[in-house]
């Protein structure tokens, strides 16, 4: 009897503590809507950007270089990657280009050793490697499906295995993964793409929990950025189909990169570009399935991640 009473008291106390913590967490979230968190400085940080040769990755590299970060540009497109690095240096920043195929684990580890030796400790990783244009699952060639998974999922593992141990040794770091709307809801004719983006979301959430429960590594941050398809690089504009273009339209990669950097510097765990669409995406998951289907048909958006 006494043991049952003791267990009830402990459970009641834990429940009370939980209610108080939830209450203050909601207060903090509401306060951040009014007064966003302060942006931390990235000056003198070494930031590795995967996919720096074009699009959002290039704009992220240019803007972070302008903010004083030393940018490590990584891409399979050697010419475009070198141009990004050169542009940063010509604008007074610091950048070093590395040619790497992130789907090849051995090459990733070799480049990681070069970066550690030549540049130093990488304190931030931004993975924004693009994906091939998707097709229907039954018509998409198997090599294309494999390429999508290798570039969009497996490359995250190789990058993390190569650079995360040093972050754990230093007990600091920031990992940023770019995903798309396909990571929040399934998209027709884009099954491999959606699978890969859901995998990225699962990877970041699992990694965040793993780091959170380890006190030695709790200062390593993980940020997931959902880039919604209304923003594209010019070369992807052929993949856009918008039923209401006057409302959704497209967002310039330069502005998208600016919003991403602001969110990363503010330390958000999950964000979207544009910002309000993450809330809309989560809200749709609470609605009856038929309502979500009707809303999809209303918007009738056919897109690719640029």
Secondary structure as UniProt FT lines:
FT   HELIX           2..34
FT   TURN            43..44
FT   STRAND          46..50
FT   HELIX           55..66
FT   TURN            67..68
FT   STRAND          70..75
FT   HELIX           78..90
FT   TURN            91..92
FT   STRAND          94..99
FT   TURN            102..103
FT   HELIX           105..118
FT   STRAND          124..127
FT   TURN            137..139
FT   HELIX           142..149
FT   HELIX           150..154
FT   HELIX           155..170
FT   STRAND          173..180
FT   HELIX           181..183
FT   TURN            188..189
FT   HELIX           191..212
FT   HELIX           215..217
FT   TURN            218..219
FT   STRAND          220..227
FT   TURN            229..230
FT   HELIX           234..239
FT   TURN            243..247
FT   HELIX           253..265
FT   TURN            266..267
FT   STRAND          270..273
FT   HELIX           276..286
FT   HELIX           289..299
//
